[in-house]
Amino acid sequence: EGMFNYLRKRFASHITERSRRKARLVSKDGRCNIEFGNVEQSRFVFLIDIWTTILDLRWRYKMTIFISAFLGSWFLFGLLWYVVAYIHKDLPEFNPSINHTPCVENINGLTSAFLFSLETQVTIGYGFRCVTEQCVTAIFLLIFQSILGVIINSFMCGAILAKISRSKNRAKTITFSRNAVISKRGGKLCLLIRVANLRKSLLIGSHIYGKLLKTTITPEGETIILDQVNIEFIVDAGNENLFFISPLTIYHIIDKNSPFFHMAAETILQQDFELVVFLDGTVEATSATCQVRTSYIPEEVLWGYRFAPIVSKTKEGKYRVDFQNFSKTVAVEMPHCAFCLYNEKEAKAKEKKGYDNPGFVLAEAGEASDTKM
């Protein structure tokens, strides 16, 4: 029976964890877990903005379009060249005379027409097959295929280059700590997160901020799912223009205006929220803007912990960053709620300050009177 209860609890916790994981809006690597349904607009609107649509495609679909565009254009113009040769009776089955001048030299069938189309569009020019001045139609077809081939080459190569150089890939070298911690910093209760730049090149004009997503009910009784509350994160040098050469610990002060103020160590796991953290910046190498996202659910917020040291100095005078301790946390003594911490501080302040009692009078003791027997 004890084993059965244990397995039942483990199964229930596993189901709860899976449901929370599915309910996460932003994954740890920044992908958004959202889908759109019953969209009234037609999918034709995505073809209007074809450039963005191509860039957003996955690599396997992009390469399929890339290969299909070239093979399709080669085969289509191969058919057209075959039609030109067929109409002009240049094919061997028409038994042309010795003095017959074909539109295209050495096109003997559909295969040779396809090869000529490929050679023309990619400008190989082997010299065996060529257009003669006999047919105006062939000359215009040659010009049209050359122009269309340049357009296809420019578009597809540009799309692949833009896909490779997207700042989204630069964001993969920005990493956040696996957990957020709540501990005291500078005498104040703070929520701390560690972030690191894995490249030596900087992010220019970096700005960091957060959004707390939760379900709220308005005084009018309206239920708002994914209601967003601004969370201000700061570092010792401010939250803008970060000198992002080494890992930084950003923190949010839990004061009376913070949504975390009424949470406690015993109740934070019972809360239903998702903390989404954003880091915006400009890539130094390409001047392209990028955004890095991650999120934390209640199980990933550790109360009463701090991050282990990560930066040290070597004997050679260099600063060394040990990423083995990047997400490592150390337990510290902490009050179990923010309200307790501030009450404790107010009590100590009153104890140091003291108060005068105006009704208190100090009476000096006189000499004792003689007692007569």
Phi and psi in degrees as a GROMACS rama.xvg file:
@    title "Ramachandran Plot"
@    xaxis  label "Phi"
@    yaxis  label "Psi"
@TYPE xy
-62.8278  -41.6414  GLY-2
-63.7111  -38.2643  MET-3
-64.025  -43.4727  PHE-4
-64.203  -38.0615  ASN-5
-64.0884  -46.1456  TYR-6
-65.4773  -35.6651  LEU-7
-65.9941  -39.8111  ARG-8
-66.7407  -41.6833  LYS-9
-63.1773  -40.6369  ARG-10
-66.2319  -41.2865  PHE-11
-64.5306  -41.2897  ALA-12
-66.6129  -35.3758  SER-13
-66.1262  -42.4371  HIS-14
-64.9291  -41.3669  ILE-15
-62.7598  -42.5857  THR-16
-64.2327  -40.9607  GLU-17
-65.325  -39.7936  ARG-18
-66.4789  -38.1633  SER-19
-65.9075  -39.2006  ARG-20
-65.3682  -37.9759  ARG-21
-70.2639  -30.8519  LYS-22
-80.1993  -7.26865  ALA-23
-67.2461  128.095  ARG-24
-77.2787  -43.0938  LEU-25
-118.024  125.401  VAL-26
-74.9746  173.19  SER-27
-64.5094  -28.1651  LYS-28
-94.3517  10.2769  ASP-29
95.7138  -1.93306  GLY-30
-77.9171  143.58  ARG-31
-93.8599  129.319  CYS-32
-95.6145  80.4607  ASN-33
-148.922  147.602  ILE-34
-136.58  153.159  GLU-35
-108.61  132.746  PHE-36
-126.492  152.434  GLY-37
55.1234  42.7415  ASN-38
-74.5924  122.988  VAL-39
-72.6281  -32.0806  GLU-40
-70.3292  147.254  GLN-41
-73.9565  157.93  SER-42
-67.6787  -6.14  ARG-43
-64.5001  -25.0359  PHE-44
-65.1315  -26.2672  VAL-45
-73.6328  -26.0801  PHE-46
-77.3017  -23.7839  LEU-47
-65.7837  -42.5126  ILE-48
-97.9891  63.9402  ASP-49
-66.0542  -31.2878  ILE-50
-64.853  -48.3228  TRP-51
-64.8474  -37.5729  THR-52
-62.049  -42.7492  THR-53
-65.6073  -40.4901  ILE-54
-67.4184  -32.7019  LEU-55
-80.7021  -10.8695  ASP-56
-67.8817  152.41  LEU-57
-72.441  161.135  ARG-58
-60.1246  -38.4556  TRP-59
-66.2504  -36.6704  ARG-60
-73.6149  -37.5655  TYR-61
-63.7594  -44.1984  LYS-62
-68.5229  -32.0307  MET-63
-63.8306  -43.6304  THR-64
-65.6425  -39.7683  ILE-65
-59.9736  -49.8861  PHE-66
-68.6187  -40.3966  ILE-67
-66.6034  -35.3423  SER-68
-63.8083  -44.1317  ALA-69
-72.8939  -47.8226  PHE-70
-62.5706  -40.3394  LEU-71
-64.3296  -44.4022  GLY-72
-66.4869  -39.3815  SER-73
-62.5311  -44.6656  TRP-74
-69.5207  -39.2015  PHE-75
-62.8042  -47.6206  LEU-76
-71.703  -26.7488  PHE-77
-61.3578  -41.432  GLY-78
-63.2482  -41.3973  LEU-79
-64.7323  -40.8364  LEU-80
-65.6524  -35.5606  TRP-81
-66.1608  -39.4242  TYR-82
-63.8909  -42.3196  VAL-83
-60.408  -45.4941  VAL-84
-65.9508  -35.0544  ALA-85
-68.9254  -44.3284  TYR-86
-65.241  -39.248  ILE-87
-82.385  0.141759  HIS-88
58.9914  48.6054  LYS-89
-94.8775  -9.60678  ASP-90
-77.2437  153.079  LEU-91
-61.2514  -26.2705  PRO-92
-69.0193  -15.7803  GLU-93
-90.9273  -0.310856  PHE-94
48.3276  62.7442  ASN-95
-65.1803  152.496  PRO-96
-73.3551  168.425  SER-97
-65.7397  -34.1929  ILE-98
-84.325  3.05541  ASN-99
-73.4586  130.05  HIS-100
-104.093  113.048  THR-101
-76.4483  163.219  PRO-102
-67.5914  -40.9107  CYS-103
-130.739  127.056  VAL-104
-69.4834  138.687  GLU-105
64.3878  35.1272  ASN-106
-100.708  111.96  ILE-107
-110.696  -5.59797  ASN-108
178.995  -169.478  GLY-109
-67.6649  -35.7495  LEU-110
-65.5681  -46.185  THR-111
-67.1902  -31.0637  SER-112
-66.8849  -39.2026  ALA-113
-64.6697  -41.8321  PHE-114
-64.7783  -38.2814  LEU-115
-66.663  -38.6837  PHE-116
-61.8331  -43.8342  SER-117
-63.9241  -45.3925  LEU-118
-63.357  -35.3967  GLU-119
-71.0419  -45.2747  THR-120
-72.5669  -35.4324  GLN-121
-95.9034  7.74726  VAL-122
54.1506  45.8774  THR-123
-75.7708  -55.0582  ILE-124
64.5757  69.1668  GLY-125
-71.4218  -23.293  TYR-126
93.7682  -6.18767  GLY-127
-85.2946  -41.4309  PHE-128
-108.891  133.072  ARG-129
-154.852  157.466  CYS-130
-84.5766  137.567  VAL-131
-99.8429  171.079  THR-132
-84.8084  12.9191  GLU-133
-74.0243  -34.5762  GLN-134
-120.107  123.033  CYS-135
-69.6542  -35.309  VAL-136
-60.4213  -42.422  THR-137
-65.9377  -36.1672  ALA-138
-66.1805  -45.6323  ILE-139
-65.5428  -36.2499  PHE-140
-65.3287  -37.8546  LEU-141
-63.6124  -44.0672  LEU-142
-63.5911  -44.4031  ILE-143
-64.1933  -42.7518  PHE-144
-66.7632  -37.2863  GLN-145
-64.2849  -42.9821  SER-146
-66.4667  -45.5431  ILE-147
-64.5066  -35.652  LEU-148
-63.9888  -39.6641  GLY-149
-64.1378  -40.3312  VAL-150
-63.7415  -45.707  ILE-151
-63.2415  -43.9432  ILE-152
-60.8621  -44.6304  ASN-153
-65.0683  -44.2994  SER-154
-67.1184  -49.2242  PHE-155
-70.1594  -42.8182  MET-156
-66.9185  -37.9165  CYS-157
-64.6696  -38.3818  GLY-158
-65.5264  -41.1724  ALA-159
-67.5964  -41.7769  ILE-160
-64.2065  -41.6308  LEU-161
-66.2262  -35.7939  ALA-162
-65.6127  -41.3529  LYS-163
-68.3607  -40.1632  ILE-164
-91.6324  11.7015  SER-165
-63.587  140.921  ARG-166
-66.8203  -12.0421  SER-167
-61.6022  -33.3187  LYS-168
-71.3643  -33.1977  ASN-169
-64.2515  -31.3557  ARG-170
-65.7934  -20.69  ALA-171
-70.5278  -16.7191  LYS-172
-94.2631  10.3763  THR-173
-108.245  124.263  ILE-174
-125.858  146.512  THR-175
-109.566  157.998  PHE-176
-65.2667  151.552  SER-177
-65.8038  -33.4999  ARG-178
-126.299  157.229  ASN-179
-102.545  149.493  ALA-180
-124.377  155.296  VAL-181
-121.299  118.931  ILE-182
-155.636  177.722  SER-183
-85.3296  139.842  LYS-184
-143.058  116.56  ARG-185
65.7113  30.4479  GLY-186
80.4287  1.98702  GLY-187
-117.524  150.774  LYS-188
-79.5385  126.816  LEU-189
-135.358  151.598  CYS-190
-100.153  121.936  LEU-191
-115.928  142.092  LEU-192
-135.801  141.717  ILE-193
-106.69  137.043  ARG-194
-134.526  144.038  VAL-195
-139.387  147.754  ALA-196
-103.782  116.838  ASN-197
-81.2897  -8.42284  LEU-198
-104.959  157.241  ARG-199
-80.3742  -20.2649  LYS-200
-73.0667  145.201  SER-201
-90.4068  162.305  LEU-202
-100.659  121.437  LEU-203
-88.6413  139.809  ILE-204
62.6898  40.3025  GLY-205
-69.2556  142.454  SER-206
-140.118  132.837  HIS-207
-124.885  138.859  ILE-208
-157.506  173.516  TYR-209
-143.012  160.904  GLY-210
-132.631  130.726  LYS-211
-99.087  116.753  LEU-212
-100.199  127.04  LEU-213
-157.024  166.96  LYS-214
-94.9441  124.075  THR-215
-123.306  156.792  THR-216
-119.131  122.258  ILE-217
-75.206  162.986  THR-218
-58.2985  -23.223  PRO-219
-83.0606  -1.59618  GLU-220
91.8863  6.93376  GLY-221
-82.2849  132.946  GLU-222
-94.3399  121.233  THR-223
-109.142  112.731  ILE-224
-86.9777  139.766  ILE-225
59.9062  43.2127  LEU-226
-68.3262  135.012  ASP-227
-104.794  130.519  GLN-228
-121.288  129.955  VAL-229
-68.6988  134.728  ASN-230
-120.501  119.929  ILE-231
-91.1993  121.848  GLU-232
-107.944  141.703  PHE-233
-137.332  160.467  ILE-234
-122.011  177.418  VAL-235
-62.4751  -26.1466  ASP-236
-99.0317  8.42646  ALA-237
102.326  166.583  GLY-238
-98.1506  8.16417  ASN-239
-125.456  153.677  GLU-240
53.5818  54.9929  ASN-241
-71.54  139.621  LEU-242
-87.2629  89.3332  PHE-243
-95.7162  54.0875  PHE-244
-93.9425  -23.5184  ILE-245
-134.126  164.154  SER-246
-57.4358  139.099  PRO-247
-115.984  147.873  LEU-248
-108.206  111.352  THR-249
-95.6873  151.011  ILE-250
-144.77  152.142  TYR-251
-117.093  123.929  HIS-252
-76.6971  123.383  ILE-253
-89.4737  91.6589  ILE-254
-111.096  -166.089  ASP-255
-68.3957  -18.162  LYS-256
-92.4254  -2.25295  ASN-257
-86.3962  142.283  SER-258
-68.6483  -12.3741  PRO-259
-88.8483  -1.06275  PHE-260
-65.2802  -37.4657  PHE-261
-90.487  7.68088  HIS-262
-92.1082  155.407  MET-263
-135.334  169.396  ALA-264
-62.3093  -31.8917  ALA-265
-82.4442  -21.216  GLU-266
-110.877  -7.85123  THR-267
-66.281  -31.3302  ILE-268
-72.2372  -17.9851  LEU-269
-88.0406  -6.67372  GLN-270
-76.8938  157.134  GLN-271
-121.01  91.9535  ASP-272
-149.308  168.112  PHE-273
-141.52  121.551  GLU-274
-95.649  114.733  LEU-275
-104.343  127.574  VAL-276
-112.879  133.237  VAL-277
-118.837  142.755  PHE-278
-131.037  114.134  LEU-279
-104.865  143.007  ASP-280
-167.672  172.941  GLY-281
-112.261  128.651  THR-282
-69.2257  128.727  VAL-283
-65.2785  -35.2844  GLU-284
-77.5552  -36.6365  ALA-285
-114.644  -8.37123  THR-286
62.0339  20.4428  SER-287
-93.4627  142.406  ALA-288
-82.2035  147.426  THR-289
-141.752  157.37  CYS-290
-131.766  133.607  GLN-291
-112.555  135.669  VAL-292
-130.452  149.967  ARG-293
-155.418  172.848  THR-294
-145.406  159.479  SER-295
-135.386  129.715  TYR-296
-101.277  168.697  ILE-297
-52.5439  -35.4927  PRO-298
-66.9774  -17.5636  GLU-299
-101.024  7.13778  GLU-300
-107.673  112.346  VAL-301
-98.3696  120.992  LEU-302
-89.6726  129.144  TRP-303
84.4554  31.453  GLY-304
-132.309  159.404  TYR-305
-136.155  164.322  ARG-306
-80.7208  144.372  PHE-307
-72.6761  151.626  ALA-308
-60.1546  145.098  PRO-309
-127.635  -23.2844  ILE-310
-106.287  131.997  VAL-311
-138.142  169.667  SER-312
-116.502  130.548  LYS-313
-85.0153  172.236  THR-314
-66.4261  -26.4188  LYS-315
-79.0063  -2.08206  GLU-316
90.794  6.92272  GLY-317
-92.9214  152.548  LYS-318
-92.7015  130.175  TYR-319
-116.036  132.532  ARG-320
-107.938  119.141  VAL-321
-98.188  100.226  ASP-322
-75.7941  -3.78579  PHE-323
-66.8909  -28.7291  GLN-324
-99.3125  14.0474  ASN-325
-61.3118  -44.9847  PHE-326
-105.573  8.94126  SER-327
-75.3732  137.27  LYS-328
-121.344  154.999  THR-329
-127.074  133.19  VAL-330
-72.345  140.182  ALA-331
-134.539  159.452  VAL-332
-74.1012  132.111  GLU-333
-148.295  145.505  MET-334
-66.0749  151.715  PRO-335
-80.2753  -3.41193  HIS-336
-155.388  158.211  CYS-337
-68.7759  -34.7091  ALA-338
-63.0151  -37.5714  PHE-339
-66.4547  -39.3528  CYS-340
-62.9676  -45.9746  LEU-341
-72.2386  -32.4042  TYR-342
-65.626  -39.5132  ASN-343
-64.1813  -40.9575  GLU-344
-67.0949  -40.0668  LYS-345
-65.6771  -39.1453  GLU-346
-64.2031  -41.9619  ALA-347
-65.9249  -37.0877  LYS-348
-65.0846  -42.3556  ALA-349
-66.6558  -35.0053  LYS-350
-66.9478  -37.7634  GLU-351
-73.2253  -37.8673  LYS-352
-73.1225  -47.7455  LYS-353
74.3684  163.854  GLY-354
-136.189  142.162  TYR-355
-86.725  140.54  ASP-356
-103.555  106.82  ASN-357
-66.3571  -18.8604  PRO-358
-84.9843  -3.88972  GLY-359
-89.7775  125.387  PHE-360
-119.59  128.15  VAL-361
-88.8886  116.212  LEU-362
-102.78  128.806  ALA-363
-83.3941  139.917  GLU-364
-80.6595  126.848  ALA-365
-85.0217  -177.283  GLY-366
-70.9015  142.097  GLU-367
-70.1972  133.174  ALA-368
-75.5478  148.369  SER-369
-69.355  142.728  ASP-370
-105.142  121.5  THR-371
-86.0277  139.432  LYS-372
